Amino acid sequence: MKPLEVLPGEQPSIGAVVLAAGAGSRLGGKPKCLLELDGVPLIQRQIRALRALPIGPIVVVLGHHRERIEPMLADLDVDVVGQTDETHSQTSSVRLGVGQLPRTLQGYMVCPADLPLVTTEDYRAVIEAFQDREPDVEFLGPCVNGIPGNPVIFDDRIRALLEAGDNRLGSGRWRQVPTNASRQWQSDNSHYIRDIDTEQDIIDLEQTTGKRLCWPVADRATLD
């Protein structure tokens, strides 16, 4: 397996898109990426975890709640792009974010902003699995006990499909790419499948891991 490093004079070969454009409709219309773990918003935790790696640009896609999320990104060395369509899909967010990354990259990683437990080493493991893939593999995503997880990573061939309007790519449909081009990377790391969509997910996370997510002060009044 190739080590994940950038030698002097080299440019990083992997870029990342962080998806944070959702409305949080199953969480009462609140921005789930601003849920706090140990006092730090999830989106800040994820970007800092990514920034600890030798990767290239990070693009954050915003939409709903942009006015609240964007200030959280100050001084984090990311590029921000905003959805303008009120009814945008996750696929369109992926397309928008990837379109902001350089075409010179070897890999494009897509990271939902609601993965509370994913660490720098978890991201590193996915990238290294991608770098060590067979030559015909265009897309790689973790799979934990038969459950597809995130983040996913793909090469320029998948980027071309996105740009051509292929709507299979995103919103849980990544695995619909041709089977000979997609690798389900087997892992026992539950961090990859622990996302937050509902209040019950918040409760389950605390019960099973001891990790407590809290809403920021601005949202707590709506819960009383």
Helices and strands as residue ranges (DSSP letters): E 14-20, G 25-27, G 32-34, E 36-37, E 40-41, H 42-51, E 58-62, H 66-69, G 70-73, E 79-82, H 90-98, E 107-112, H 120-131, E 139-144, E 147-148, E 152-154, H 156-163, G 174-176, G 179-181, E 182-187, G 190-193, H 199-209, E 213-214, H 217-220, G 221-223
